[in-house]
Amino acid sequence: MPVFQLTDELIFPPPELAEEGGLLAIGGDLTRERLLLAYEMGIFPWSSEGDPILWWSPDPRMVLFPEEIKVGKSLRQAIRRKTFTITMDCAFESVIRQCSSVHSRADNDTWITSDMISAYLNLHHSGFAHSVEAWHDKNLVGGLYGVALGKAFFGESMFTIESNASKVAFVYLTEQLSRWGFTMIDCQITTGHLMSFGAREIPRKTFLLYLRSALKSRTRKGRWVMELDNPFSGITLSHKQQK
């Protein structure tokens, strides 16, 4: 399949036309309108500093259905110790900058470029992008951020300074989304880390069907507030823990 060159026109080619690796288009911009259109179509940006904007729609797609989340014994114990205080939308800019910094150190590169940071800050101020923070002794030690449309949450990145901090934040987020009626978390790219939580690959065709259904619901815009004290009410034990 060819890779499409975007123009100033607010349009994307159908995601089914992406090449085998998932790359669909190049160019365009990171305006709020284009980003929201991309997410609505099952497309997301992912490129390095100094490179043109690259737009992706991989097949298969990694998805976590909130009711399928699995929490192993050690993480469950870490949550019960209540080492971390978990909040939402209290430090979005700090979270995204930490995610960018962590990936820069790990990979000597990052897809969370300065332009991406500005674009997602704009989405956050518009009520579409959200962060989850893990605090220890009033210090930000982990977190994650993503975009919400309808009943779908599109996870973008996470960081950890203290062991388990981002994992605890992710468990809280997943259970909170479940209570709000969210139907899926788009994890975008397959990783063993996400699979350990119960995320699984589904065909892009199936993902797009789930996405269209999720987008029929009203988007929960504005600042989010964490309502949970104990996130375990709807969580599935891992097979290892059940024995």
Buried (B, 14 or more C-beta within 10 A) or exposed (E): EEBBEBEEEEEBBEBEBBEEEBBBBBBBBBEBEBBBBBBBBBBBBBBEBEEEBBBBBBBBBBBBBBEBBBBBEEBBEBBEEEBBBBBBBBBBBEBBBBBBEBBEEEEEEBBBBEBBBEBBBBBBEEBBBBBBBBBBEEEBBBBBBBBBBBBBBBBBBBBBBBEBBBBBBBBBBBBBBBBBEBBBBBBBEBEEEBBBBBBBBBEBEBBBEBBBBBBEBEBBEEEBEBEBEEBEEEBEBBEEBEE
